[in-house]
Each structure stands twice: as structure tokens, then as C-alpha cells.
Amino acid sequence: MASVEPGHPFSDERAGGARFTAVLTRPAGQTAALAAALERQGIDVLDFPLIEIAAAQDDAPLRAALASIERYALVVFVSPNAIERALDAAPDLVWPPAVPIGVVGPGSIAQLARFGIAAPAHRVIAPAGADSADAENNGDADARFDSEALFAALSARLGLEALTGRPVLIVRGDGGREWLADRLREAGAQVEAVCAYRRVVPAPSADAWARVRVLLGGAPHAWLLTSSEGVRNLDALARGSLTPAEHAALLRAPLVAPHPRIAETARSAGFDTITASGPGDARILAALRALSASSRAALDPPVWAPTAQASSSTHSRMTDTNQESSSASSQPAATPPFVPPMPPVYDAPRRRGGGFVWLVLLLLAVATGIAAFALNRKLDRLDTALAARQQALIAQTAELRMKTEQAIATAHQADAQLQQLEGKLADAQTAQQALQQQYQNLAANRDDWTLAEVEQILASASQQLQLTGNTQLALFALQSADTRLAASSSPQALVVRRAIAQDIDKLKAAPSTDLTGLAIKLDDAIAQADTLPLLGEVQSERSAKSAASAAVATSATAPGESRAAHWWRVFSSAAGDELRSLVQVRRLDNADAMLNSPEQGEFIRDNVKLRLLSARLGLLSRNSATLESDLKAADAALARYFDGTSKRTQTVRALIKDVSQGAQTVAVPNLNTSLQAIHDYKSRG
């Protein structure tokens, strides 16, 4: 135990008196600084860890996240343990300055600084008051270092809109609160939580339990509980290791909680006397000193009544209890006020009525004592009420501060949205002005617009007329253009209308051609092309027929003719036919027709059909030159290679002739007059 500082109020401790003991329940290795400060103040320390920090069962997700740390828009460490475990897992990590870090309190800021991560090289965001100089010891009494305060700081300093749709990493222990993660998800962030360590319930040693039993036996002491999980672990361990009487004594023991949520958890577990110290070792040390002073005041009744009253008031302000009787019983008994010594009184002759005077003085002294006692009780109640109101005001102030920061963040976001809307409104106004200008230009040049529209109509009608020969469609287009120009009073419009009228008359006078009927005739000719006889095929068929008839005639036996005579007649007839077939005399206008083989005859028929198909396409496309050329070529092939005496050949040639005569009326007029008038008008304009 460290020695007590000279001049300390407890340095003159009575010999054999019980010293006040503070039971520290932080994880092992995290109480050295606070323990040293307590021992310098004359307070014994008992390390009784209620949480053990162990390595995560699987740190692969943590290592993977740290390997790609630059892709996160924000990284949040929930505690100094998370910082230590995470950065120890990645010793080669160089923190990118562009990635901001969110921490809960000054302890985390100090832990980051030990790893070389601190402002201004890096952006560390913490609740208000946490990043100020010496915040751990001399911070604002109303400061809050929790998830709510960190969320408010992120909203104010970083802006939640910067996290929308972007990944956010939360490094924490197993389990824990989901409040901050839920709020970030509601803001649109993609939250990823990785486990850096595990919180395990330790097994206190037998010596530690022995010291706890001694303290619960009546020794002055207080418990420091720095987490809600520690409260639950203490209650669970006590139920399994202490007797019911010792457990009841534990519930009555003074507790120091640095956060209202921890105090509420302890109150729910049944603990009776709870002191809310506020965050930071300095506030915890002050709370433990106040409890130590209260315990000593209870053991050593003060001589002066005002001193006792001040001690009781201090304990009442620092301690939040569930039972009013506990607070009242811890106060020392009221003593009469100090009466200064009276000056010496010399003996005088005894007078009558002296006993009555002493009786009056005695009654006055008793009344004064009762009044002082009542006043002391009233002051105690007032101190208790003021302390409760102060705690309520502190909580309300923190809540109002958080709401104010949220309102400021909302106002900033609304301001940004308003600026965006103003920009969009300006763009819309610019577009509206451009449309108005275009409308004015169109209104000023309405005649030009009408003329351009008429030109487009006539150009389309002219193309359709040349492609399909549909005079009715072209006539309708000309009439529509004339109707549009009728609304214009321009002199040039009258010139264009005259040209359109001429084209209308030309279309009405154009003859009507039955293209469908002509196409059907060509289809019939194409269908009969395969059955047309060639010249060579006709002569062969005739020779075969004559030979067959001669054979029939000679094979018959004449009446009374002998067998030898019959045989000689048949032989001589067959020999004569063979000799006659060797030489044939006929008139041929085209000798090439006899030189064609049967295979070449197929090609001749295909060539005729191709010519007729090409003529059909020329007919439908109103290509008079192609139509006439193909018809002439097909008719010439029929006359040259096919039998002209065949009725089928004559029929096909007649169809070709009809189509050729009907094609002379295929030519249709054009709309050049109207188009030229429009062109002249535009060139003069």
C-alpha cells in the first residue's frame, strides 16, 4: 500500500482504526493508475475483476476488414480494448488519414495516441469534451461518453449524409449494444461489425472472496462498477459463492457507477446505495473519497455540529439510494450547538427566584437543541432533494444537448437539400426561358415553318409515288399541303399553291394501271415455263412415234403369207427404218436448238423463269426499262429454243405480249413542279 501524503486529512488515522477499501472491478491490468491515486489518498484497494478480456475465437473477419481499411467511410472503436486488440492484430497497418475514426471517450483517444493515431494527422471524432486537453481528469461534469453522445458527434462533425450508401466498420467485443449500429443503418450506412475480443466471466480466487467476506462483515468499503455487464457478473458470482446474509450485505454496500445506465442496471439487480460519479478517473476518485469521508465520519463523531452536517450533506449529494432510511441512518446524531463560555460569576447573596431562572434557561436550551435537530433534518432532506434535482437536470441537459446537436445536423441537411432545390429551380427557369425563346422564334417564322412542313409532306409523297405508284396517296398529300398553305397570306404561298394545283391535275389525269392483273399474268407464264417443249425434244418424240407405228404395222401377219415371207418383210421394214433414221431432212431456223442436251434444256427453262421474275419485279417497282428488257429477252428465248407450234408455247408468248402492252401505261407523273416552287421560294427567302 502506498504511503499517505503528508498533510492529508486522513494521515492522522487512529491506531488500529479500519481503513476504507475500494473494490475495483475493472479487467486485470486496467486499474493501476486509479489504484495508485486511491492509495495516495489513504484508501486501500482490492482488485476484484468482474470481466476478463480474451482474444476473439476467430479474428479472420477483423484482419480482413483491417486489410482493406481504406474502403470504409468511417471506423468506430467502442472501447480502448477494441483499439488495442484490433491494432495488435495488424502490426503493419498504417492508418490512412482519409478514414475518420469514431471513439466513445477520452480513454479511447489516449489508446489511439499510443499507436500513433491522433489529430491533426488523423481525424478522430469523439463526444463533446472527450478530445479536449486533460478531459479524463478535468472534463465537463455534464459530459457523456456513450453511444448516444458519439452518434450526436458524428451527426454534427461528419454528417450522416456522408455515410449514406457507404460501408461503416464497428470494431467491438462479442455482443454489446446495437444502438449505434441501428442508428447508422437508419441513416443509410452499410454497417459491418467485427469482433476484436471476448468478455469472459472470471473466477475470483479464494483469497479474493475471503477479503470480500471481511469487507461485508462490517469494514468500510465501496464497489466500483464500470459496466452493466460487470454488475450482472457480480450478482451472479455472489449468488453462487456467498451466503444469503453476505449477499444481502453486498446489496447494501455502497456502489460507484460512472454512467446512469450502469446505475440503473445495479438498481434493477437490487443494490441499495448507488453513487453516480460521472465518467473519468478524477470523478470516480472524488466519489470514493467522499464515501471514505462519510464512513470515517460515522466511525468518529465530529466535535462541531457544522462539520458533521457538511459531511452528511456531501454523502447525500454523492450517493443515490433506493431507501430513504439508509440515508437518514448514515447521518450522525445531531448535537446541540456550541455555546461560548460564560464570564465568571461571583458569589452574591442568594436571591429569591434563582431556581426559576435556571429552569427557564434549561427549557430554552432544550428548545434550542430540538430546533437545531429539526433544522438539521430539514437541511438533510433539502440536500437530498437538491442532489436528486441536480442529477435530473444533468440528465435533461445532456438529453437536450444531444437533441440540439441532432437538430443542428438536421438543419444542415435541410439547408443542403434547399440549396439543391434552388439549383434545380434555377435550371428549370433557364430551360423555361429557352423554351419561350424557341416559341417566339417559331411564332415569328410561322410561314417558314409551314413551308418546311409542306416541303416535307411533298418530298415524302414524291418518294412514295415513285416507289409504289400510288397516285391516290400522292393526291391526298398534295391536297393536305394545299390546305396548310391556304392559312398563309404570303404571296409566295400563292405561287406554291399554283404549282401544287398543277400537280394535282396531273395526278388526276394519269391513267390507272392494273398492276395486280399484269403480275398475275407473269405468274402464270412462270408456272408454265417448266412444261414448254424444246425444239430437239419435239423431233425426237415424232421419230419415236413413227417408228412405233411402223413396228406395229409390220408385225402383223398378212393372210396366206408364209412364215418366211413374213419374217423377210419384218426384217426389211426394220432395216429400212433404221436406214431412214440415219439421215433426216428438215428446216431449222436456229441450228443451236438442236445442239442442246437435256441438261442444257433445264438451264434454258430456268433462264426464262428468271427473266420473267425480273420483269415482275420491274413491274411492281414501276421500272419500265427493266420490265421491257426482261420481257423482250424472255420472248426471244421462247422463240429460239422452244417449239413455236406448241399451244403452250403460244399461250406463254401471248401472256408476255399482254404484259408488255400493259406496261406502256406504268409510267406515273412526278411532283417536280411543286418541289421546284418550294425550292425557289426558299432560295429567294
C-alpha positions, 0 to 999 in steps of 0.5 A: 500500500502506498504511503499517505501524503503528508498533510492529508486529512486522513494521515492522522488515522487512529491506531488500529482504526479500519481503513476504507477499501475500494473494490475495483472491478475493472479487467486485470491490468486496467486499474493501476493508475486509479489504484495508485491515486486511491492509495495516495489518498489513504484508501486501500484497494482490492482488485476484484475483476468482474470481466476478463478480456480474451482474444476473439475465437476467430479474428479472420473477419477483423484482419480482413476488414483491417486489410482493406481499411481504406474502403470504409467511410468511417471506423468506430472503436467502442472501447480502448480494448477494441483499439488495442486488440484490433491494432495488435492484430495488424502490426503493419497497418498504417492508418490512412488519414482519409478514414475518420475514426469514431471513439466513445471517450477520452480513454479511447483517444489516449489508446489511439495516441499510443499507436500513433493515431491522433489529430491533426494527422488523423481525424478522430471524432469523439463526444463533446469534451472527450478530445479536449486537453486533460478531459479524463481528469478535468472534463465537463461534469455534464459530459457523456461518453456513450453511444448516444453522445458519439452518434450526436458527434458524428451527426454534427462533425461528419454528417450522416449524409456522408455515410449514406450508401457507404460501408461503416466498420464497428470494431467491438467485443462479442455482443454489446449494444446495437444502438449505434449500429441501428442508428447508422443503418437508419441513416443509410450506412452499410454497417459491418461489425467485427469482433476484436475480443471476448468478455469472459466471466472470471473466477475470483480466487479464494483469497479474493472472496475471503477479503470480500467476506471481511469487507461485508462483515462490517469494514468500510468499503465501496464497489466500483462498477464500470459496466452493466455487464460487470454488475450482472457478473457480480450478482451472479458470482455472489449468488453462487459463492456467498451466503444469503446474509453476505449477499444481502450485505453486498446489496447494501454496500455502497456502489460507484457507477460512472454512467446512469445506465450502469446505475440503473442496471445495479438498481434493477439487480437490487443494490441499495446505495448507488453513487453516480460519479460521472465518467473519468478517473478524477470523478470516480476518485472524488466519489470514493473519497467522499464515501471514505469521508462519510464512513470515517465520519460515522466511525468518529463523531465530529466535535462541531455540529457544522462539520458533521452536517457538511459531511452528511450533506456531501454523502447525500449529494454523492450517493443515490439510494433506493431507501430513504432510511439508509440515508437518514441512518448514515447521518450522525446524531445531531448535537446541540450547538456550541455555546461560548463560555460564560464570564465568571460569576461571583458569589452574591447573596442568594436571591429569591427566584434563582431556581426559576431562572435556571429552569427557564434557561434549561427549557430554552436550551432544550428548545434550542437543541430540538430546533437545531435537530429539526433544522438539521433534518430539514437541511438533510432532506433539502440536500437530498432533494437538491442532489436528486434535482441536480442529477435530473437536470444533468440528465435533461441537459445532456438529453437536450444537448444531444437533441440540439446537436441532432437538430443542428445536423438536421438543419444542415441537411435541410439547408443542403437539400434547399440549396439543391432545390434552388439549383434545380429551380434555377435550371428549370427557369433557364430551360423555361426561358429557352423554351419561350425563346424557341416559341417566339422564334417559331411564332415569328417564322410561322410561314417558314415553318409551314413551308418546311412542313409542306416541303416535307409532306411533298418530298415524302409523297414524291418518294412514295409515288415513285416507289409504289405508284400510288397516285391516290396517296400522292393526291391526298398529300398534295391536297393536305399541303394545299390546305396548310398553305391556304392559312398563309397570306404570303404571296409566295404561298400563292405561287406554291399553291399554283404549282401544287394545283398543277400537280394535282391535275396531273395526278388526276389525269394519269391513267390507272394501271392494273398492276395486280392483273399484269403480275398475275399474268407473269405468274402464270407464264412462270408456272408454265415455263417448266412444261414448254417443249424444246425444239430437239425434244419435239423431233425426237418424240415424232421419230419415236412415234413413227417408228412405233407405228411402223413396228406395229404395222409390220408385225402383223401377219398378212393372210396366206403369207408364209412364215418366211415371207413374213419374217423377210418383210419384218426384217426389211421394214426394220432395216429400212427404218433404221436406214431412214433414221440415219439421215433426216431432212428438215428446216431449222431456223436456229441450228443451236436448238438442236445442239442442246442436251437435256441438261442444257434444256433445264438451264434454258427453262430456268433462264426464262423463269428468271427473266420473267421474275425480273420483269415482275419485279420491274413491274411492281417497282414501276421500272419500265426499262427493266420490265421491257428488257426482261420481257423482250429477252424472255420472248426471244428465248421462247422463240429460239429454243422452244417449239413455236407450234406448241399451244403452250408455247403460244399461250406463254408468248401471248401472256408476255405480249399482254404484259408488255402492252400493259406496261406502256401505261406504268409510267406515273407523273412526278411532283417536280413542279411543286418541289421546284416552287418550294425550292425557289421560294426558299432560295429567294427567302 
